[in-house]
Amino acid sequence: MLYKISLENILFLDIETVPEHPGFEDLSEETKELWTHKTQYQRKEEFTAEEFYDRAGIWAEFGKIICISVGYFTFKGENRAFRTTSFHGEEDAILREFKNLLESHFSEPYKLLCGHNAKEFDFPFIARRMIIHGIQLPSKLNLFGKKPWEIPHLDTMELWKFGDYKHFTSLKLLTNILNIPSPKDDIDGSMVYNVFYKDKDIDKIINYCEKDVVAVAQIFLRLRGDEILDPSEIKHV
């Protein structure tokens, strides 16, 4: 049961990704061909491979991570706080700093990672990019040979499914129906490419990513039957 999990043992997270290169023209001829083949089904006849390239950030083979934001609960007596922080910069450094956090503070078997649709996107994306960069996977992301009940991952979208494998619910919709303040007040996922490559405003992306982390934590609290966080309990560190 969720209420038996200590909140202090959960690391909440969200990532933001973009295409690895600013434009389709920056790709090698071989990579252009691979991208064209990879996206043929999704594009159909509606878009050329070049027109579709701004969506490359959803594939780890063609995208990169520009921000990993995390959040965790702390308690002092009856007072609780939810602290957020972010890793950004060069992707290799982002991944190594995140790995260091996992290994130094969340390596124990009873500690868990939690995101929204993270089992389908965030966790595998991070793991694939680590392998691409030659970074050995931390135990929390190395799932080879593990049984389902040994995988230390929680997913608020999966929890909301209640066993319904066909059901997809966005973070925005779930916060709305659960009466949680929406994190989507500045930008949305479709705008990250332009904000990063054209506006060059990484601070806006970090703010957006951290708000998503808070939203995931709020949803988890609601699923447990707990009171959601008051703005005064949310701290950036």
C-alpha positions in Angstrom: 0.0 0.0 0.0 1.2 3.5 -0.8 0.7 4.8 2.6 3.2 2.3 4.0 6.0 3.9 1.8 8.0 6.5 3.7 7.9 9.7 1.7 11.5 10.4 2.6 12.5 7.3 0.6 11.2 8.5 -2.7 13.1 10.7 -5.2 10.6 12.4 -7.5 11.9 13.4 -10.9 11.2 14.8 -14.4 13.3 15.4 -17.4 13.2 17.8 -20.3 14.6 16.7 -23.7 15.3 18.3 -27.1 16.7 17.1 -30.4 20.4 16.4 -30.1 21.1 19.0 -32.8 19.4 22.3 -33.5 18.2 21.4 -37.0 17.8 18.5 -39.5 20.5 20.0 -41.6 23.1 19.5 -38.8 22.8 15.7 -39.1 25.1 13.5 -41.0 23.7 11.9 -44.2 23.6 8.6 -42.5 21.7 9.9 -39.5 19.3 11.7 -41.8 18.5 8.4 -43.4 18.1 6.7 -40.0 15.8 9.4 -38.8 13.7 9.2 -41.9 13.3 5.5 -41.5 12.7 5.7 -37.8 9.9 8.2 -38.1 8.2 6.9 -41.3 5.3 5.4 -39.4 4.6 8.4 -37.2 5.0 11.0 -40.1 3.0 9.0 -42.7 2.4 11.5 -45.6 1.8 14.5 -43.4 5.4 15.6 -42.7 8.8 15.3 -44.3 11.6 13.9 -42.2 13.0 17.5 -41.9 9.7 19.0 -40.9 9.3 16.3 -38.2 12.8 16.8 -36.7 11.7 19.2 -34.0 10.1 16.2 -32.3 13.3 14.2 -32.2 13.6 14.9 -28.5 11.2 12.1 -27.6 13.7 9.4 -28.9 16.8 8.8 -27.0 18.6 7.8 -30.2 18.1 11.3 -31.6 17.5 13.5 -28.6 19.3 14.6 -25.5 18.5 15.6 -21.9 18.9 19.3 -21.1 17.5 19.2 -17.6 16.8 16.6 -14.8 14.8 18.1 -11.9 14.3 16.1 -8.7 12.4 16.6 -5.5 12.4 14.9 -2.1 10.6 15.2 1.2 12.2 16.2 4.5 10.6 16.1 8.0 11.4 17.9 11.2 8.9 16.8 13.8 5.5 17.5 12.3 6.9 20.0 9.8 7.5 18.8 6.3 9.2 20.3 3.3 9.5 19.4 -0.3 12.9 20.4 -1.8 13.6 20.6 -5.5 16.9 21.0 -7.4 17.9 20.6 -11.0 20.9 19.4 -13.1 21.5 21.2 -16.3 24.4 22.1 -18.7 26.2 19.6 -20.9 24.3 16.3 -21.1 27.3 14.2 -20.0 27.7 16.3 -16.8 23.9 16.2 -16.1 23.9 12.4 -16.3 27.0 12.0 -14.1 25.7 14.4 -11.5 22.3 12.6 -11.4 24.1 9.2 -11.1 26.1 10.6 -8.2 22.9 11.7 -6.4 21.4 8.2 -6.9 24.5 6.4 -5.6 25.2 8.7 -2.7 21.6 9.2 -1.4 19.2 6.7 -3.0 21.2 3.5 -3.5 19.5 1.5 -0.8 17.0 -1.2 -2.1 14.1 0.4 -0.2 14.5 3.8 -1.9 12.4 4.5 -4.9 12.2 6.7 -8.0 8.9 8.3 -9.0 7.8 10.1 -12.1 4.7 10.5 -14.3 4.8 8.2 -17.3 8.4 7.7 -16.2 8.5 3.9 -16.8 7.7 4.6 -20.5 9.8 7.7 -20.9 12.0 9.2 -18.2 13.7 6.1 -16.8 14.5 4.4 -20.1 15.5 7.7 -21.7 18.0 8.4 -18.9 19.4 4.9 -19.0 19.8 4.9 -22.8 21.6 8.3 -22.8 23.9 7.1 -20.1 24.9 4.1 -22.2 25.4 6.3 -25.2 27.8 8.4 -23.1 29.6 5.4 -21.8 28.3 5.9 -18.2 27.8 2.7 -16.2 24.2 2.5 -15.1 23.5 3.0 -11.4 21.6 0.2 -9.7 18.3 2.1 -9.7 18.3 2.2 -13.5 19.9 -1.2 -14.2 16.9 -3.4 -14.6 18.6 -6.4 -16.4 17.5 -9.6 -14.8 15.2 -8.0 -12.2 11.8 -9.4 -11.5 8.9 -6.9 -11.7 8.6 -6.6 -8.0 12.3 -5.8 -7.7 12.2 -2.8 -9.9 12.5 0.3 -7.6 10.3 2.6 -9.8 6.9 4.2 -9.1 4.8 5.9 -11.8 1.9 8.1 -11.0 0.3 7.4 -14.4 0.6 3.7 -13.9 -0.9 4.1 -10.4 -3.8 6.0 -11.8 -4.5 3.3 -14.4 -5.4 0.8 -11.6 -4.6 -2.1 -14.0 -6.2 -0.5 -17.1 -3.3 -0.8 -19.7 -5.1 1.2 -22.3 -5.5 4.4 -20.3 -3.2 7.4 -20.8 -3.7 10.4 -18.6 -1.5 13.5 -18.9 0.0 15.2 -15.9 -2.0 18.3 -16.7 -5.3 16.4 -16.8 -4.5 14.5 -13.6 -3.6 17.6 -11.6 -6.8 19.3 -12.9 -9.2 16.5 -11.8 -7.5 16.1 -8.5 -7.7 19.8 -7.7 -3.9 20.3 -7.7 -2.6 23.6 -8.9 -1.5 23.1 -12.5 2.2 23.2 -13.2 1.6 24.2 -16.9 1.5 28.0 -16.5 4.6 29.1 -18.4 5.3 26.7 -21.3 4.4 23.2 -22.3 6.4 20.3 -23.7 5.8 21.4 -27.3 7.6 24.7 -26.6 10.8 23.4 -25.0 12.5 23.0 -28.4 12.0 26.7 -29.3 12.7 27.9 -25.7 16.0 26.0 -25.7 17.4 26.5 -29.2 15.8 29.8 -30.2 15.2 31.7 -27.0 18.2 30.1 -25.2 16.3 30.4 -21.9 17.3 27.4 -19.9 16.0 29.0 -16.7 12.5 29.0 -18.0 12.9 25.3 -18.8 14.3 24.5 -15.3 11.4 26.3 -13.7 8.9 24.3 -15.9 10.6 21.0 -15.1 10.7 21.7 -11.3 7.0 22.5 -11.4 6.3 19.1 -13.0 8.3 17.4 -10.2 6.1 19.2 -7.6 3.0 18.1 -9.5 4.1 14.5 -9.5 4.7 14.7 -5.7 1.2 16.3 -5.2 -0.4 13.5 -7.2 1.3 10.9 -5.2 0.1 12.6 -2.0 -3.5 12.6 -3.3 -3.2 8.9 -4.2 -2.1 8.2 -0.6 -4.9 10.2 0.8 -2.5 12.8 2.3 -2.9 16.6 2.3 -1.2 18.2 -0.7 1.7 20.5 -0.3 1.2 24.2 0.6 3.3 26.6 -1.4 5.2 27.5 1.8 6.4 23.9 2.1 8.0 23.9 -1.3 11.7 24.9 -1.3 14.2 25.3 -4.2 17.8 24.3 -3.2 
